[in-house]
Amino acid sequence: MKNYESIALGIPEILLPKKGIDLSKWAVIACDQYTSEPEYWKKVERIVGDDPSSLNLIYPEVYLGAKDQDERIHRIRKNMNRYLDQGLFRKNKGFIYVERETDHGLRKGLMVNLDLEQYDFHKGATTLIRATEGTILERIPPRVKIREGAPLEIPHIMVLIDDPENTVIGPLTQRKNKLTELYDFDLMMNSGHLRGYGVDDRTLEKNIIRSLHSLADPDNFSKKYGLNSQEPILLYAMGDGNHSFATAKTIWDKTKAKASDKTAIMNSPLRYALVELVNLHDDALVFEPIHRVLFQISPTRNVIDEMKTFYPQHCRFTETETPQEMIKEVDSHRGSSHKIGVASQKKYGVIEVENPDSNLPAGTLQSFLNAFLKEEGAEKIDYVHGKDSLVQLGKKPDSMGFYLPAMDKHELFKTVILDGSLPRKTFSMGEAWEKRFYMEARKLVQE
């Protein structure tokens, strides 16, 4: 595989479903979506039936902690090997240019390999590839169990580049009629449309490499963000799938440490992870907030009163008549205070915290929720995409939903460079149904 270490990039060999497979059944949403809505995944199972599908190659997180967890993992491995043995894949050597239609427009991306040698998910990292939110270390071991020893990876990872002039992906959009179409189909559950094109034009491939080198140029980097020229370069910022990428890194580090031939192991497929690059400035890339829901709240606890105590003298709650009124008040708020919506079976309203310690409302809320959960105020928390899901889940008995505003996407890179990773689950790139669907795969074993 051709790789460019200075920009942490590899040109991948990608596996696609062979012609004749129903792609609308093959492609399913990222496994970390609809984690409190098992009915969504049951419907997907009914749609797929016995047909070949990426559903059989992933572990939907709605089932994490289930009694049959080990059996599910065994079944995933068996399905991967069966699909390979049955010749259900075709190979594509090189980058793939991707177009995804959503309600926000046409989101463009590029399938590449990223070098895990140049990624660090720990706090204070200065690597070319960095996490944008805090990595929860206890979430990695279950994912390692699923990926370690697997013959395939089939990713939902999306990684961002800050390319205001659209130099990396833009030329592919302009010349897509010259590229080889690889797939073109409607996604299940009214989730939009997906198209992919093989980047088999050497001129376009060279332009991708050249443009990424330019983004990583120290002078260009320092001028863009108003930094000194010694500031470590951030070229790739994690968008979606940070814990999946961290899992790949964990396995690679473990594999490298165990290897007897330290030179040969550097050519292992495990050194890389297949991801979709997306330009932060893509008009169809919209940052949506990720809301919180508490479940099985202790009947002796009053969440709102405890939050007022947690933030004494500068926290107040105002009731609203409808969830729509609550959402409007949070979304329209401007100023230094933080407003957070509340949805429960008994009431709707807005919590306002004056003089907050955190830069973002997500941080203000999460600090309280971490303490509340540590004191066993509720049995479970979930992170929810979408206004409707938040309101419906918040209205369940002994539950409460917290509605958060969206952050400005253009502040992402500079914030990560200067302040490090954001609070956990600060933003989502689109609503749940707009997330990346599993389509492409890659072998993790050398032939």
Secondary structure, 3 states (H helix, E strand, C coil): CCEEHHHCEECCEEEEECCCCCHHHHCCECCCCCCCCHHHHHHHHHHHCCCCCHHHHCCCHHHCCCCCHHHHHHHHHHHHHHHHHCCCEEEEECCEEEEEEECCEEEEEEEEEEEHHHEECCCCCCCCEECCECCCHHHHHHHHHHHCCCCEECCCCEEEECCCCCCCCHHHHHCHHHCEEEEEEECCCCCCEEEEEECCCHHHHHHHHHHHHHHCCHHHHHHHHCCCCCCCCCCEEEEECHHHHHHHHHHHHHHHHHCCCCCHHHHCHHHEEEEEEEECCCCCCCEEECEEEEEEECCCCCHHHHHHHHCCCCEEEEEECCHHHHHHHHHHCCCCCEEEEEEECCCEEEEEECCCCCCCHHHHHHHHHHHHHHCCCEEEEEEECCHHHHHHHHCCCCCEEEECCCCCHHHHHHHHHHHCCECCCCEEECCHHHCCECCCEEECCCC
